[in-house]
Amino acid sequence: MNLLFLMNLQVGRGSNCEMPSHLVGAFVPVYVAAGDHEAALVQAVAQIQARGYEFLDLSDGVVHQLDPMKWQHHVVQAWPEFPNHFPSQAEVLAGLAAPEWVFFGPFAAYEAQRPS
């Protein structure tokens, strides 16, 4: 069975067409089922790139391991304004058995900074 990881990625527009044209990038939490921290990061980057985004950075420099049995608590604590965006406890536990389960949290997009 896989472990559950969270990493906060900074991504650029890349070739993705979903991001509105005035935005240049975003921060996105990525939840991954993987055997270890390194495999989780590789999988997160591969999945974000497969959607056309450019991987820029691991924004907080950490791959966090989460307790899948406390998933609902995590969602309530971290994302109280988006509870319906996230999978259920049962879906997360089922995802741990999948070879490449990845879930993207809300994207926090940003515009290019204007010169002063």
DOTORDO-70141 format. One record per residue (C-alpha): x, y, z; chain; residue number from 1; residue in three letters. Coordinates in pm, 1 decimal. Layout:
+----------+----------+----------+-------+------+------+
|     east |    north |       up | chain | resi | resn |
+----------+----------+----------+-------+------+------+
|        X |        Y |        Z |     A |  NUM |  ALA |
...
+----------+----------+----------+-------+------+------+
% end
This chain:
+----------+----------+----------+-------+------+------+
|     east |    north |       up | chain | resi | resn |
+----------+----------+----------+-------+------+------+
|      0.0 |      0.0 |      0.0 |     A |    1 |  MET |
|    120.1 |    349.6 |    -80.9 |     A |    2 |  ASN |
|    165.9 |    638.7 |    158.9 |     A |    3 |  LEU |
|     -9.0 |    975.1 |    121.6 |     A |    4 |  LEU |
|    195.6 |   1285.0 |     42.4 |     A |    5 |  PHE |
|    125.7 |   1653.3 |     -9.9 |     A |    6 |  LEU |
|    349.2 |   1894.9 |   -192.7 |     A |    7 |  MET |
|    287.0 |   2257.2 |   -281.7 |     A |    8 |  ASN |
|    404.8 |   2327.7 |   -634.2 |     A |    9 |  LEU |
|    458.2 |   2652.9 |   -816.2 |     A |   10 |  GLN |
|    372.8 |   2610.4 |  -1181.6 |     A |   11 |  VAL |
|    396.3 |   2827.2 |  -1490.4 |     A |   12 |  GLY |
|    144.3 |   2849.3 |  -1770.7 |     A |   13 |  ARG |
|    343.1 |   2623.2 |  -2002.2 |     A |   14 |  GLY |
|    129.1 |   2500.3 |  -2290.7 |     A |   15 |  SER |
|   -182.8 |   2466.6 |  -2073.1 |     A |   16 |  ASN |
|   -488.3 |   2636.0 |  -2228.0 |     A |   17 |  CYS |
|   -712.0 |   2628.7 |  -1918.5 |     A |   18 |  GLU |
|   -533.5 |   2913.0 |  -1741.7 |     A |   19 |  MET |
|   -673.7 |   3254.7 |  -1841.8 |     A |   20 |  PRO |
|   -432.9 |   3450.0 |  -2062.5 |     A |   21 |  SER |
|   -364.6 |   3730.2 |  -1810.5 |     A |   22 |  HIS |
|   -229.0 |   3478.3 |  -1558.2 |     A |   23 |  LEU |
|    128.8 |   3350.0 |  -1573.2 |     A |   24 |  VAL |
|    139.6 |   3086.3 |  -1302.6 |     A |   25 |  GLY |
|    -12.9 |   2933.3 |   -994.1 |     A |   26 |  ALA |
|     52.6 |   2763.2 |   -666.1 |     A |   27 |  PHE |
|   -120.3 |   2426.9 |   -631.2 |     A |   28 |  VAL |
|   -129.9 |   2165.4 |   -357.7 |     A |   29 |  PRO |
|    -79.7 |   1819.1 |   -503.4 |     A |   30 |  VAL |
|   -176.3 |   1504.1 |   -312.9 |     A |   31 |  TYR |
|     -5.5 |   1184.2 |   -426.4 |     A |   32 |  VAL |
|    -16.3 |    816.2 |   -331.9 |     A |   33 |  ALA |
|    338.7 |    682.6 |   -358.5 |     A |   34 |  ALA |
|    590.2 |    455.9 |   -189.9 |     A |   35 |  GLY |
|    815.1 |    737.0 |    -67.4 |     A |   36 |  ASP |
|    874.8 |   1114.6 |    -74.5 |     A |   37 |  HIS |
|   1092.4 |   1107.7 |   -385.2 |     A |   38 |  GLU |
|    848.7 |    896.9 |   -587.9 |     A |   39 |  ALA |
|    567.0 |   1128.5 |   -479.3 |     A |   40 |  ALA |
|    749.5 |   1437.6 |   -605.9 |     A |   41 |  LEU |
|    838.4 |   1270.8 |   -936.1 |     A |   42 |  VAL |
|    474.8 |   1167.5 |   -983.0 |     A |   43 |  GLN |
|    341.1 |   1514.4 |   -894.3 |     A |   44 |  ALA |
|    574.4 |   1684.7 |  -1142.2 |     A |   45 |  VAL |
|    493.6 |   1430.9 |  -1415.9 |     A |   46 |  ALA |
|    119.2 |   1479.3 |  -1367.0 |     A |   47 |  GLN |
|    138.1 |   1860.6 |  -1366.3 |     A |   48 |  ILE |
|    351.5 |   1852.6 |  -1682.1 |     A |   49 |  GLN |
|    109.2 |   1606.9 |  -1846.0 |     A |   50 |  ALA |
|   -157.3 |   1877.6 |  -1805.7 |     A |   51 |  ARG |
|     62.1 |   2125.4 |  -1991.5 |     A |   52 |  GLY |
|    189.1 |   2327.3 |  -1694.6 |     A |   53 |  TYR |
|    555.1 |   2406.8 |  -1641.0 |     A |   54 |  GLU |
|    696.0 |   2291.8 |  -1306.7 |     A |   55 |  PHE |
|    879.7 |   2585.7 |  -1146.2 |     A |   56 |  LEU |
|    942.3 |   2495.4 |   -783.9 |     A |   57 |  ASP |
|    850.6 |   2298.9 |   -475.8 |     A |   58 |  LEU |
|    722.1 |   2618.3 |   -316.5 |     A |   59 |  SER |
|    781.0 |   2540.4 |     50.6 |     A |   60 |  ASP |
|   1071.2 |   2301.9 |    -15.9 |     A |   61 |  GLY |
|    903.2 |   2009.0 |    161.4 |     A |   62 |  VAL |
|    717.8 |   1692.7 |     63.3 |     A |   63 |  VAL |
|    476.9 |   1638.3 |    351.5 |     A |   64 |  HIS |
|    359.9 |   1292.3 |    453.7 |     A |   65 |  GLN |
|     -2.7 |   1284.8 |    570.5 |     A |   66 |  LEU |
|   -190.4 |   1029.4 |    775.8 |     A |   67 |  ASP |
|   -460.9 |    903.5 |    537.3 |     A |   68 |  PRO |
|   -678.4 |    808.9 |    834.4 |     A |   69 |  MET |
|   -694.6 |   1180.0 |    925.2 |     A |   70 |  LYS |
|   -786.2 |   1298.9 |    575.7 |     A |   71 |  TRP |
|  -1119.8 |   1456.7 |    670.4 |     A |   72 |  GLN |
|   -950.4 |   1644.3 |    954.3 |     A |   73 |  HIS |
|   -683.5 |   1770.4 |    711.6 |     A |   74 |  HIS |
|   -946.3 |   1901.2 |    469.4 |     A |   75 |  VAL |
|  -1141.0 |   2076.9 |    744.3 |     A |   76 |  VAL |
|   -824.3 |   2235.5 |    886.7 |     A |   77 |  GLN |
|   -648.9 |   2328.1 |    561.2 |     A |   78 |  ALA |
|   -939.7 |   2393.2 |    324.7 |     A |   79 |  TRP |
|  -1256.2 |   2482.5 |    520.7 |     A |   80 |  PRO |
|  -1384.8 |   2694.8 |    231.3 |     A |   81 |  GLU |
|  -1353.4 |   2411.4 |    -26.8 |     A |   82 |  PHE |
|  -1479.0 |   2090.0 |    139.9 |     A |   83 |  PRO |
|  -1666.5 |   1972.2 |   -170.2 |     A |   84 |  ASN |
|  -1359.1 |   2009.5 |   -392.0 |     A |   85 |  HIS |
|  -1178.9 |   1724.4 |   -215.7 |     A |   86 |  PHE |
|  -1227.2 |   1347.9 |   -235.4 |     A |   87 |  PRO |
|  -1390.2 |   1164.3 |     52.6 |     A |   88 |  SER |
|  -1201.4 |    963.1 |    312.5 |     A |   89 |  GLN |
|  -1305.7 |    642.4 |    132.6 |     A |   90 |  ALA |
|  -1183.2 |    774.7 |   -204.4 |     A |   91 |  GLU |
|   -845.4 |    866.9 |    -56.9 |     A |   92 |  VAL |
|   -804.9 |    525.5 |    103.8 |     A |   93 |  LEU |
|   -899.1 |    358.1 |   -225.7 |     A |   94 |  ALA |
|   -651.8 |    585.4 |   -406.1 |     A |   95 |  GLY |
|   -367.2 |    457.6 |   -190.1 |     A |   96 |  LEU |
|   -404.1 |    120.9 |   -360.5 |     A |   97 |  ALA |
|   -385.9 |    276.4 |   -708.8 |     A |   98 |  ALA |
|    -45.8 |    287.3 |   -876.5 |     A |   99 |  PRO |
|    -56.5 |    656.0 |   -975.3 |     A |  100 |  GLU |
|   -327.8 |    831.8 |   -770.8 |     A |  101 |  TRP |
|   -290.1 |   1210.9 |   -779.9 |     A |  102 |  VAL |
|   -530.9 |   1482.1 |   -671.0 |     A |  103 |  PHE |
|   -490.6 |   1857.2 |   -726.9 |     A |  104 |  PHE |
|   -617.2 |   2103.3 |   -469.2 |     A |  105 |  GLY |
|   -735.1 |   2452.1 |   -565.0 |     A |  106 |  PRO |
|   -503.8 |   2649.1 |   -795.1 |     A |  107 |  PHE |
|   -405.2 |   2993.9 |   -664.9 |     A |  108 |  ALA |
|   -313.7 |   3171.4 |   -987.6 |     A |  109 |  ALA |
|   -120.2 |   3496.4 |  -1022.8 |     A |  110 |  TYR |
|    -52.3 |   3763.1 |  -1281.5 |     A |  111 |  GLU |
|    287.8 |   3889.1 |  -1395.7 |     A |  112 |  ALA |
|    428.0 |   4163.7 |  -1179.5 |     A |  113 |  GLN |
|    417.6 |   4504.4 |  -1343.2 |     A |  114 |  ARG |
|    740.2 |   4707.1 |  -1347.3 |     A |  115 |  PRO |
|    736.8 |   4999.6 |  -1102.8 |     A |  116 |  SER |
+----------+----------+----------+-------+------+------+
% end
